[in-house]
Amino acid sequence: MTGSKRDLFLITGIPGTGKTRFGDTLATDFGFRHYDLEEDQTSNRMFADPTGFIGDILRGNKDTVATWGFNPEHQPSVSLVLQFKNSGFNLIWFDGNRPAALREFIKRATVPEICFYLQMYRIEATNIIAIVNPVLVNPFDALGKFKTASELLEALR
């Protein structure tokens, strides 16, 4: 953190781009508070009281990263993304090397591969990037490997 200004990031994007992985690394290596918005307990609280949830994060007075592969067809999720952005979070969209993202998604093996294609369809069909207007970041290097956390953090700042 530089001076009294703190970093506030909401990282979204296509599946397999390392959103949660990057959030965990920012927490362990750089002292950020990481909110994985896909965790059931966090998600339930966030949707029950979005204003209070975001307010609690902001009162934390710490560099913060929230990560979320939200469904762009779910209007409450889109509204929540915009509420984070309007509350001062830098909205980041991880995208870029889609074959590398698919490879990482398959390697993770937590849900069927068809879920990758379904989410990609939702992203394209809703034109969500134009709606939420994030900063676009490619988390992969020229060889299709994840960039280091330091490289990504530098790109976000």
ABEGO torsion letter per residue (X at the ends): XBEABBBBBBBBEBBGAGAAAAAAAAAAAAGBBBBBAABAAAAAAAAABAAAAAAAAAAAGBBBBBBBBBBAABAAAAAAAAAAAAAGBBBBBBBGBAAAAAAAAAAAGABBAAAAAAAAAAAAAAGAAAAAGBBBBBABBAAGBBBBAAAAAAAAX
